[in-house]
Amino acid sequence: MIGLLLGAGFSKWAGGLPLVSELFDFAVEPWGVRERQRLEQVQRLKAGWDRANPNGHPEQFLSHGMALADTQRKAILWYVVRRLSEPYIFEQRHGRRSRRHVLMIDEYRTNDRAGVREAAGFLGRLAGARLSGIVTTNYDLLVEFALGTKRFNYGVRDEILCGRGPYPVSTWRNPVAVTGSLRLAKIHGSVSWGTQGSKYSDGRRGLSGDALIVAPAPEKVPPPQLQHVWATAHSIISDSIELIVFGFAFNPYDEAVLDLLRQAGRSLQKVLVIDPSPPIDRVRALWPHVEASSCPSPPRGDDILRTWLTSAL
């Protein structure tokens, strides 16, 4: 079996979504006075922290922000979720009012949005492989958009999502369920998951900011609500003999994730790292027993990935 581990570099390559180092470019369009005030609050907090920490890293600011007063912490989390949702938010007029929406997983518009075709193309190249599942640290919905609800599940097949599908008569008559066999473990949460445990058919938490996520700060620790997701991730990795890693940095401070990978990856034999600067030394330090190889960018055509998959199969 082959496992797939996706980090921020995958979403950067596919959809141009920012890495943590690029996160605070404030490239969002505020909607109304309340959002403008929230955005300005985060800008002030970041500017003040930058003045006090001229050589600081955005992850250190996030760690600082998670210890601030509740309103400030929530504003920062709102911004993070909103920034990663921005390319998938659109406006429509209903009656005489304009309203915002976030793409639904099975919606036809997804094919025209940033990165979905690229993500679908890459995942499609793995269609012939015996995938044990996908583990990702990303919050965005690129994988869900690329696969659609009939090709994946969040660890429980036929789980019903909250919210409408693209064109249902009603949620009661046409419930949206993830019915696919491919397991997807989003170990840091998702812009489509609410803090109370609900999973949605769209990224609506990207508007409210009230999403179940683990902020991208050093020494991230998963909340209890994500324990089942981490268990699914452990199962995916432990069921794998080969592992493809796309855009995951294996940062030393990400102790909880590294510990998960170290324990679950004891049966791994081969690891392929796709990254412009592949952290092969970190891979070998984590799994000294594996045969590790790399390619600098997403391979296409008759290339390293095809050769690697052929030998893996």
Residue pairs with C-beta under 8 A, 6 or more apart in sequence:
1 130
1 131
1 132
1 239
1 240
1 241
1 242
2 126
2 129
2 130
2 131
2 132
2 240
2 241
2 242
2 243
2 244
2 309
2 312
3 131
3 132
3 133
3 134
3 135
3 236
3 237
3 239
3 240
3 242
3 243
3 244
4 126
4 131
4 133
4 134
4 135
4 243
4 244
4 246
5 134
5 135
5 136
5 237
5 243
5 244
5 245
5 246
5 248
5 261
6 134
6 135
6 136
6 137
6 138
6 143
6 246
6 247
6 248
7 136
7 137
7 138
7 245
7 246
7 247
7 248
7 249
8 17
8 19
8 20
8 137
8 138
8 216
8 247
8 248
8 249
9 19
9 246
9 247
9 248
9 249
9 275
9 276
10 119
10 136
10 138
10 142
10 246
10 247
11 17
11 84
11 115
11 138
11 140
11 142
11 247
12 18
12 19
12 247
13 118
13 246
13 247
13 297
13 298
14 115
14 116
14 118
14 119
14 122
14 142
15 87
15 113
15 114
15 115
15 116
15 118
15 119
15 140
15 142
16 87
16 114
16 115
17 84
17 87
17 114
17 115
17 140
17 142
18 25
18 27
18 83
18 84
20 58
20 59
20 62
20 216
21 57
21 58
23 58
23 80
23 83
23 216
24 42
24 46
24 58
24 61
25 83
26 39
26 42
26 43
26 79
26 83
27 83
27 86
28 39
28 79
28 82
28 83
28 86
29 86
30 36
30 38
30 39
31 100
38 75
38 78
38 79
39 79
41 72
41 75
42 75
42 76
42 78
42 79
45 65
45 68
45 72
45 75
45 76
46 61
49 56
49 61
49 64
50 56
50 61
53 60
53 61
59 216
59 217
59 218
59 253
60 217
60 218
62 76
62 80
62 215
62 216
62 217
63 217
63 218
63 219
65 72
65 73
65 76
65 215
65 217
66 73
66 76
66 215
66 217
67 73
68 76
74 209
76 215
77 209
77 211
77 213
77 215
78 208
78 209
79 209
80 139
80 213
80 215
80 216
81 139
81 191
81 205
81 206
81 209
81 211
81 213
82 206
82 207
82 209
84 139
84 140
84 191
84 206
85 102
85 140
85 191
85 203
85 205
85 206
85 207
86 206
87 113
87 114
87 115
88 102
88 103
88 113
88 114
88 140
88 141
88 145
88 203
88 206
89 100
89 101
89 102
89 206
89 207
90 100
90 101
90 102
90 103
90 109
91 98
91 99
91 100
91 101
92 98
92 99
92 101
93 99
100 207
101 202
102 191
102 202
102 203
102 204
102 206
102 207
103 109
103 110
103 113
103 141
103 145
103 202
103 203
104 163
104 164
104 165
104 166
104 201
104 202
105 141
105 144
105 145
105 148
105 149
105 161
105 176
105 192
105 201
105 202
106 148
106 149
106 165
106 166
106 176
106 201
107 166
107 202
108 166
110 116
110 145
111 117
113 145
115 142
116 142
116 145
116 146
119 142
119 143
119 145
119 146
120 145
120 146
120 147
122 246
122 298
123 143
123 146
123 147
125 305
125 306
125 309
126 244
126 309
128 309
128 313
129 309
129 312
129 313
130 313
131 182
132 183
132 236
132 237
132 239
132 240
133 182
133 183
133 184
133 185
133 232
133 235
133 236
133 239
134 143
134 152
134 182
134 183
134 184
134 185
134 236
135 185
135 187
135 233
135 236
135 237
136 143
136 184
136 185
136 186
136 187
137 186
137 187
137 188
137 248
137 257
138 186
138 188
139 186
139 188
139 189
139 190
139 191
139 211
139 213
140 191
140 203
141 190
141 191
141 192
141 203
143 152
143 184
144 152
144 184
144 192
147 180
147 182
147 184
148 180
149 161
149 176
149 177
149 178
149 179
149 180
149 201
150 179
150 180
151 180
151 181
151 182
152 178
152 180
152 182
152 183
152 184
153 159
153 178
153 179
153 180
153 181
153 182
153 183
153 184
154 178
154 183
154 184
154 185
154 186
154 199
154 229
154 232
155 183
155 184
155 185
155 228
155 229
155 231
155 232
157 178
157 179
157 180
157 181
158 177
158 178
158 179
159 177
159 178
159 199
160 175
160 176
160 177
161 175
161 176
161 177
161 178
161 192
161 199
161 200
161 201
162 171
162 194
162 198
162 199
162 200
162 201
163 171
163 176
163 200
163 201
163 202
163 204
164 171
164 176
164 201
165 174
165 176
165 201
168 174
168 176
176 201
183 232
183 235
183 236
185 229
185 230
185 232
185 233
185 236
186 193
186 229
187 214
187 222
187 226
187 229
187 230
187 233
187 257
187 260
188 213
188 214
188 216
188 220
188 222
188 226
189 211
189 212
189 213
189 214
189 226
189 229
190 199
190 205
190 211
190 212
190 213
191 203
191 205
191 206
191 211
191 213
192 199
192 200
192 201
192 202
192 203
192 204
192 205
192 211
193 199
193 200
193 205
193 211
193 212
193 213
194 200
194 205
194 210
194 211
194 212
195 210
195 211
195 212
195 225
197 212
197 225
205 211
205 212
212 223
212 225
212 226
214 220
214 221
214 222
214 223
214 226
218 253
218 254
219 253
219 254
219 255
219 256
220 254
220 256
220 257
221 256
222 229
222 230
222 256
230 260
233 260
233 264
234 260
234 263
234 264
235 264
236 264
237 243
237 260
237 261
237 264
237 265
237 268
238 264
238 265
238 266
238 267
240 265
240 267
240 268
241 267
241 268
241 269
241 270
241 312
242 268
242 269
242 270
242 271
242 272
242 312
243 265
243 268
243 270
243 271
243 272
244 271
244 272
244 274
244 305
244 308
245 271
245 272
245 273
245 274
245 275
245 283
246 274
246 275
246 298
247 274
247 275
248 275
249 275
249 279
249 282
250 258
250 279
250 282
250 283
250 286
252 258
252 282
258 286
261 286
262 286
262 287
265 286
265 287
265 290
268 287
268 289
268 290
269 289
269 290
269 291
270 290
270 291
270 292
270 293
270 308
270 312
271 283
271 287
271 290
271 291
271 292
271 293
272 292
272 293
272 294
272 295
272 304
272 305
272 308
273 279
273 280
273 283
273 292
273 293
273 294
273 295
274 294
274 295
274 297
274 298
274 299
274 305
275 294
275 296
276 296
276 297
277 296
278 294
278 295
278 296
280 292
280 294
283 290
283 292
284 290
284 292
293 304
293 308
295 303
295 304
295 305
299 305
299 306
